[in-house]
Amino acid sequence: MKFEHFFRSTVGIGLTAVLLLALPFIAALGGQAWVRILDFAILYVFLALGLNIVVGLAGLLDLGYIAFYAVGAYTWALLASPHFGLHWPIWAILPLGAGLACFAGVVLGSPTLKLRGDYLAIVTLGFGEIVRIFMNNLNAPVNITNGPQGITLIDPVSFGAFKFSGTTQIFGFALSGPQKYYFLLVALAILVIIINIRLQNSRIGRAWQAIREDEIAAKAIGINTRNLKLLAFAMGASFGGVAGGIFSAMQGFVSPESFSLIESIMILAMVVLGGMGHIPGVILGAVLLTVLPEVLRYGVGPVQMAIFGKMLVDPESLRMLIFGLALVLVMRFKPAGLWPSPERKRELTEAKP
C-alpha cells in the first residue's frame, strides 16, 4: 500500500511538472496575450493565498487587501525606474517590498484588534482606499508617486545581464518575455505554496483556526489572540507585497487605478469561491476567476456572430453578466466553495437533527 501510494504521488507530481513546463508553449499557440493571462493567474494565486491567511485561517474579513499589493508595486516602481534615477536589483527590492507591505499589515491590524465582522470589513475597506488616494495625490508639493499619471519605464526583473523582457534564445528555444516571467512566477508560487502549507499545519496555523472558530474560547485556552491577529495581517500582506513588485516589473508601469476596491473584492471572491482555508481550493479559485473572464471576453463575440450573425449584446457587458451569474450559482449550490477543506465540507453537509 505504501509503495502504491508513493507511486501514485510520484506519477501525479511528474504529470503536474510536465503540464506546468508545457503550458506557456501551449498558450503561446493562441498568442502571447494568453501567456500574460497565465502570468496574471499566478500573481492572483499569490494574492489569494495571502488573503486566505487573513480570511480563511484567522477569520478576519479584509476588504483592503489590495493596499499591500500597491505598496509592493510602488516600492519596485520607485526603486527601479528613472523616476528617482534608482535601479536596484531584484534581491534588494523584493524583500524590501515584502517588508514594507508586512509593516503596512501591522499598521492596519493594530487599530482593528477589537473589531469583528462588518465593522472590520469597513475599516479595512477604508484603509485600502486611503492607500490608493494617497498614491494618487502624492505628487505635490514633492513629486513622489507622480500622482494619477503613474510611473513609467520601470525596470523588468533581471539577474545580471539576463533580462526577463524581450525574447531570449535558451537551449534552442525562443522564450518571450511573458514566458520567462511565467517560469519565474511558477518557481515563486511553489515557494509560496510550501510556506502556506507549513504555516497552516503549524501551531500558529491551528491557533489562527481556533480564533476563526471562536475567539473567546481561543483566548480562554491561552492563545495570544492579539499577536496572532497581527501576525496574520503581516504574513498575508507580505505575499501581496511580493506580487505587487513582480506586477510592477511585468507591466513597466503602475498607477493608482490598478489598485481599486474592485480588485480587493475580486481577490476575496477567489478565496470564497475556491474554498476558504483550503490551499488547493484557493489556488483553483484564483486561476478560474483570472482565466474564465478572459475566455468569456474573447469567446462571447464569436459565439454571437456564429449563432445570430451579428452582435446583439456588447461582449463586455455580457461577459460580466455571465461571470456574475456563474458566481451566484456556485455560491447557491456550493456554499463551501468549489474545493472546500474536508472539515468545512463536513460542517455544511452534516445532517441536521
C-alpha positions as CSV (number, residue, x, y, z in Angstrom):
1,M,0.0,0.0,0.0
2,K,2.8,2.4,0.8
3,F,4.5,1.6,-2.5
4,E,1.3,2.1,-4.4
5,H,0.7,5.5,-2.6
6,F,4.3,6.6,-3.3
7,F,4.0,5.5,-7.0
8,R,0.7,7.4,-7.5
9,S,2.2,10.5,-5.8
10,T,5.3,10.4,-7.9
11,V,3.3,10.0,-11.1
12,G,1.0,12.8,-10.1
13,I,3.9,15.2,-9.4
14,G,5.6,14.2,-12.7
15,L,2.5,14.9,-14.7
16,T,1.9,18.2,-13.0
17,A,5.5,19.2,-13.7
18,V,5.2,18.3,-17.3
19,L,2.0,20.2,-17.6
20,L,3.5,23.3,-16.0
21,L,6.5,23.2,-18.3
22,A,4.4,22.8,-21.4
23,L,1.6,25.3,-20.5
24,P,3.3,28.5,-21.7
25,F,4.2,27.0,-25.0
26,I,0.7,25.6,-25.5
27,A,-0.8,29.0,-24.5
28,A,1.6,30.8,-26.9
29,L,-0.1,29.0,-29.8
30,G,-3.1,31.4,-29.2
31,G,-0.8,34.4,-28.9
32,Q,1.4,35.9,-26.2
33,A,-1.7,37.5,-24.6
34,W,-2.7,34.1,-23.3
35,V,0.7,33.7,-21.7
36,R,0.3,37.0,-20.0
37,I,-3.1,35.8,-18.7
38,L,-1.3,32.8,-17.2
39,D,1.2,35.1,-15.6
40,F,-1.5,37.2,-14.0
41,A,-3.3,34.0,-12.9
42,I,-0.2,33.1,-10.9
43,L,0.1,36.6,-9.5
44,Y,-3.5,36.3,-8.3
45,V,-2.6,33.0,-6.7
46,F,-0.1,34.9,-4.6
47,L,-2.7,37.4,-3.6
48,A,-5.4,34.8,-2.9
49,L,-3.1,32.7,-0.7
50,G,-2.0,35.8,1.2
51,L,-5.7,36.8,1.8
52,N,-6.5,33.3,2.7
53,I,-4.3,33.6,5.8
54,V,-6.3,36.6,7.0
55,V,-9.8,35.5,5.9
56,G,-9.6,31.7,5.5
57,L,-7.4,30.8,8.5
58,A,-7.8,33.7,11.0
59,G,-11.4,34.6,10.0
60,L,-10.7,38.3,9.7
61,L,-12.7,39.9,6.9
62,D,-10.3,42.1,5.0
63,L,-11.6,44.3,2.1
64,G,-8.5,46.4,1.8
65,Y,-6.0,43.7,0.8
66,I,-5.2,45.4,-2.5
67,A,-3.4,48.1,-0.5
68,F,-0.5,45.7,0.2
69,Y,-0.3,44.9,-3.5
70,A,0.0,48.6,-4.1
71,V,2.8,49.0,-1.5
72,G,4.8,46.3,-3.2
73,A,4.2,47.7,-6.7
74,Y,5.2,51.2,-5.8
75,T,8.3,50.1,-3.9
76,W,9.6,48.4,-7.0
77,A,8.5,51.3,-9.2
78,L,10.3,53.9,-7.1
79,L,13.5,51.9,-6.7
80,A,13.8,50.6,-10.2
81,S,12.9,53.3,-12.6
82,P,14.2,56.7,-13.9
83,H,11.7,58.4,-11.6
84,F,14.3,58.8,-8.9
85,G,17.2,57.5,-11.0
86,L,17.5,54.3,-9.0
87,H,17.9,50.9,-10.5
88,W,18.1,48.5,-7.6
89,P,18.3,44.7,-8.2
90,I,15.5,42.2,-7.5
91,W,17.2,40.7,-4.5
92,A,17.1,44.1,-2.8
93,I,13.7,45.4,-3.9
94,L,11.5,42.3,-3.5
95,P,12.4,41.6,0.2
96,L,12.1,45.4,0.9
97,G,8.6,45.5,-0.8
98,A,7.5,42.4,1.2
99,G,8.8,44.0,4.4
100,L,7.1,47.3,3.8
101,A,3.8,45.5,3.0
102,C,4.3,43.5,6.2
103,F,4.7,46.7,8.2
104,A,1.5,48.1,6.5
105,G,-0.3,44.9,7.6
106,V,0.7,45.6,11.2
107,V,-0.4,49.2,10.8
108,L,-3.8,48.1,9.6
109,G,-4.1,45.3,12.1
110,S,-3.2,47.3,15.2
111,P,-6.4,49.5,15.4
112,T,-8.7,46.7,14.3
113,L,-7.9,44.1,17.0
114,K,-11.2,44.6,18.8
115,L,-13.3,44.8,15.6
116,R,-15.2,41.9,14.0
117,G,-17.4,41.2,11.1
118,D,-18.9,44.2,9.2
119,Y,-17.0,46.7,11.3
120,L,-13.7,45.1,10.5
121,A,-14.6,45.0,6.8
122,I,-15.5,48.7,6.8
123,V,-12.2,49.7,8.4
124,T,-10.1,47.6,6.1
125,L,-12.0,48.9,3.1
126,G,-11.2,52.4,4.2
127,F,-7.5,51.5,4.6
128,G,-7.4,50.3,1.0
129,E,-9.0,53.4,-0.3
130,I,-6.7,55.6,1.8
131,V,-3.6,54.0,0.3
132,R,-5.0,54.4,-3.3
133,I,-5.9,58.0,-2.7
134,F,-2.5,58.6,-1.0
135,M,-0.7,57.3,-4.1
136,N,-2.9,59.4,-6.3
137,N,-2.1,62.6,-4.6
138,L,1.5,62.2,-3.5
139,N,2.8,64.3,-6.4
140,A,2.8,67.7,-4.6
141,P,4.5,69.6,-3.0
142,V,7.1,66.9,-3.6
143,N,6.6,64.6,-6.5
144,I,7.0,61.1,-5.1
145,T,4.5,58.9,-6.9
146,N,3.8,61.1,-10.0
147,G,0.1,61.1,-9.0
148,P,-2.5,59.9,-11.4
149,Q,-0.1,59.8,-14.3
150,G,1.7,56.9,-12.7
151,I,5.3,55.8,-13.0
152,T,6.6,54.6,-16.4
153,L,9.8,52.9,-17.8
154,I,10.0,50.6,-14.8
155,D,12.9,48.1,-14.9
156,P,12.0,44.5,-15.6
157,V,13.2,41.7,-13.5
158,S,16.9,40.9,-14.3
159,F,19.6,38.7,-13.0
160,G,22.9,40.3,-14.1
161,A,22.7,40.6,-17.9
162,F,19.7,38.3,-18.2
163,K,16.6,40.3,-18.5
164,F,13.0,39.0,-18.4
165,S,11.8,41.5,-21.0
166,G,12.2,40.7,-24.7
167,T,12.8,37.4,-26.4
168,T,15.8,35.2,-25.5
169,Q,17.2,32.1,-27.0
170,I,17.7,29.4,-24.4
171,F,18.9,25.9,-25.4
172,G,17.5,26.4,-28.9
173,F,14.1,27.6,-27.6
174,A,12.9,31.2,-28.2
175,L,11.4,32.4,-24.9
176,S,9.3,35.6,-24.9
177,G,9.2,38.0,-22.0
178,P,5.8,36.6,-20.7
179,Q,7.1,33.0,-21.0
180,K,10.2,33.9,-18.9
181,Y,8.1,35.6,-16.3
182,Y,5.9,32.5,-16.3
183,F,8.7,30.3,-15.2
184,L,9.9,32.8,-12.6
185,L,6.3,33.1,-11.2
186,V,5.9,29.3,-11.1
187,A,9.1,29.0,-9.1
188,L,8.0,31.7,-6.6
189,A,4.5,30.2,-6.5
190,I,5.9,26.8,-5.4
191,L,7.8,28.5,-2.6
192,V,4.7,30.5,-1.5
193,I,2.6,27.3,-1.5
194,I,5.2,25.5,0.6
195,I,5.3,28.3,3.1
196,N,1.5,28.4,3.3
197,I,1.2,24.6,3.8
198,R,3.9,24.8,6.6
199,L,2.0,27.7,8.2
200,Q,-1.4,26.0,8.1
201,N,-0.1,22.8,9.6
202,S,1.9,24.5,12.3
203,R,0.9,25.5,15.8
204,I,0.4,29.1,14.5
205,G,-2.0,27.9,11.8
206,R,-4.0,25.8,14.2
207,A,-4.2,28.9,16.6
208,W,-5.5,31.0,13.7
209,Q,-8.2,28.4,13.0
210,A,-9.1,28.4,16.7
211,I,-9.5,32.2,16.6
212,R,-11.6,31.9,13.5
213,E,-14.0,29.4,15.1
214,D,-14.3,31.1,18.5
215,E,-12.1,33.9,19.6
216,I,-13.3,33.9,23.2
217,A,-12.7,30.2,23.6
218,A,-9.2,30.6,21.9
219,K,-8.3,33.3,24.4
220,A,-9.6,31.2,27.3
221,I,-7.2,28.3,26.5
222,G,-4.2,30.6,26.4
223,I,-3.9,31.7,22.8
224,N,-2.5,35.2,22.4
225,T,-5.1,36.4,20.0
226,R,-3.7,39.9,19.7
227,N,-0.3,38.9,18.5
228,L,-1.6,36.1,16.3
229,K,-4.1,38.5,14.6
230,L,-1.3,40.9,13.9
231,L,0.9,38.1,12.6
232,A,-2.0,37.0,10.2
233,F,-2.2,40.6,8.8
234,A,1.6,40.8,8.5
235,M,2.1,37.4,6.8
236,G,-0.8,37.9,4.4
237,A,0.4,41.4,3.5
238,S,3.9,40.2,2.7
239,F,2.6,37.9,-0.1
240,G,0.7,40.9,-1.5
241,G,3.9,42.9,-1.5
242,V,5.8,40.2,-3.4
243,A,3.0,40.0,-6.0
244,G,3.0,43.8,-6.3
245,G,6.7,44.0,-7.0
246,I,6.5,41.4,-9.8
247,F,3.4,43.1,-11.2
248,S,5.3,46.4,-11.4
249,A,8.2,44.8,-13.2
250,M,6.0,42.9,-15.7
251,Q,3.9,45.9,-16.6
252,G,6.6,48.5,-16.7
253,F,4.0,51.0,-15.5
254,V,2.0,51.5,-12.3
255,S,-0.8,54.0,-11.4
256,P,-3.4,54.2,-8.6
257,E,-6.1,53.0,-10.9
258,S,-4.6,49.5,-10.8
259,F,-5.4,49.2,-7.1
260,S,-9.2,49.9,-6.8
261,L,-11.7,48.4,-4.4
262,I,-13.0,46.1,-7.1
263,E,-9.6,44.3,-7.1
264,S,-9.9,43.6,-3.4
265,I,-13.4,42.3,-3.9
266,M,-12.2,40.1,-6.7
267,I,-9.4,38.6,-4.6
268,L,-11.9,37.9,-1.8
269,A,-14.2,36.2,-4.3
270,M,-11.3,33.9,-5.3
271,V,-10.8,32.8,-1.8
272,V,-14.5,32.3,-1.1
273,L,-15.2,30.6,-4.5
274,G,-12.3,28.2,-4.2
275,G,-12.9,27.3,-0.6
276,M,-11.8,29.4,2.4
277,G,-8.9,27.9,4.4
278,H,-8.1,25.2,1.8
279,I,-4.9,26.0,-0.2
280,P,-5.8,23.8,-3.3
281,G,-9.2,25.4,-3.4
282,V,-7.9,28.9,-3.1
283,I,-5.5,28.2,-6.0
284,L,-8.3,26.9,-8.1
285,G,-10.5,29.9,-7.3
286,A,-7.7,32.3,-8.3
287,V,-7.0,30.6,-11.6
288,L,-10.7,30.3,-12.5
289,L,-11.5,33.9,-11.8
290,T,-8.5,35.1,-13.7
291,V,-8.8,32.9,-16.8
292,L,-12.6,32.5,-17.1
293,P,-13.4,36.2,-17.6
294,E,-10.7,36.4,-20.4
295,V,-12.1,33.3,-22.0
296,L,-15.6,34.9,-22.0
297,R,-14.1,38.2,-23.3
298,Y,-12.6,36.5,-26.4
299,G,-15.4,34.0,-26.8
300,V,-18.7,35.9,-26.3
301,G,-18.3,37.9,-29.6
302,P,-17.6,35.0,-31.9
303,V,-20.4,32.9,-30.4
304,Q,-23.0,35.6,-31.0
305,M,-21.7,36.0,-34.6
306,A,-21.9,32.3,-35.2
307,I,-25.5,31.9,-33.8
308,F,-27.2,35.2,-34.7
309,G,-24.9,36.6,-37.5
310,K,-24.5,39.8,-35.6
311,M,-23.6,41.3,-32.2
312,L,-26.8,41.6,-30.1
313,V,-25.2,42.4,-26.8
314,D,-21.9,44.2,-26.1
315,P,-19.3,41.4,-25.3
316,E,-18.0,43.2,-22.2
317,S,-21.5,43.6,-20.7
318,L,-22.4,40.0,-21.5
319,R,-19.1,38.7,-20.2
320,M,-19.7,40.3,-16.8
321,L,-23.4,39.2,-16.7
322,I,-22.3,35.5,-17.3
323,F,-19.5,35.9,-14.9
324,G,-21.7,37.3,-12.2
325,L,-24.4,34.6,-12.8
326,A,-21.8,31.9,-12.5
327,L,-20.7,33.2,-9.1
328,V,-24.3,33.4,-7.8
329,L,-25.0,29.8,-8.9
330,V,-21.8,28.5,-7.4
331,M,-22.5,30.2,-4.1
332,R,-26.1,28.9,-4.1
333,F,-25.3,25.3,-4.8
334,K,-21.7,25.1,-3.5
335,P,-21.6,27.4,-0.4
336,A,-18.4,25.9,0.9
337,G,-16.6,26.7,-2.4
338,L,-15.7,24.6,-5.4
339,W,-12.9,22.7,-3.5
340,P,-13.6,23.1,0.3
341,S,-11.5,21.7,3.0
342,P,-12.8,18.3,4.4
343,E,-13.6,20.0,7.8
344,R,-15.6,22.8,6.1
345,K,-17.4,20.3,3.9
346,R,-18.4,18.2,6.9
347,E,-19.7,21.3,8.7
348,L,-22.0,22.3,5.9
349,T,-23.2,18.8,4.9
350,E,-23.8,17.0,8.2
351,A,-27.4,16.0,8.7
352,K,-29.5,18.3,10.9
353,P,-31.2,16.7,13.9
